[in-house]
């Protein structure tokens, strides 16, 4: 089945809205730039696919972060595997998740050799905070939303594992750290994506920044 790419050049007013994320920020939503509000208000239907293309600007991790990244390959490699700054291309696609009614976010990193790394997760409107990221193998991360200046920030608020009829909160000592993902506007048609994983004992495990542009209508 062919997926229809939503043209980013169509005015938001001409499309249906998805206001669920906007509700999470309350009155702060109105302070965000129009480009950020447009991207996160976009409704993704059953046959739609929103696409952003760009490249990795920088990646760094400490020794503990490198070990953790490799361990997490056992549950689908939810963290980028690049060992250092890499100017390789990257693509983000967003599609609808029929099971939860949320969105599937897929990031593709093309490294200097071998096949690209593909990271997928589901943003579902569920869990203790009403928003969570499901990364596979039954693991999920509760999220809160904050507005910081002109950026929209997704912050971890606890980790869970679900399976065999169980729903268990991971103890603090087992958690990989505090994860923050930021969406920072870079003009009207581009943005920076940042990912920071900070551990209370081991400091900054991982930092990554990528640059993306809205796909233009062909």
Buried (B, 14 or more C-beta within 10 A) or exposed (E): EEEEBBEBEEEBEEBEEBEBBBEBBEEBBEEBBEBBBBBBBBBBEEEBBBBBBBBBBBBBBBEBBBEBBEEBEEEBBBBBBBEEEBEEBBBBBBBBBEEBEBBBBBBBBBBEEEEEBEBBBBBBBBBEBBBBBBBBEBBBBBBBBBBEEEBBBBBBBBBBBBEEEEEEEBEEEEBBBBBBBBBBBEEEBBBBBBBBBBBEEBEBBBBBBBBBBBBEEE
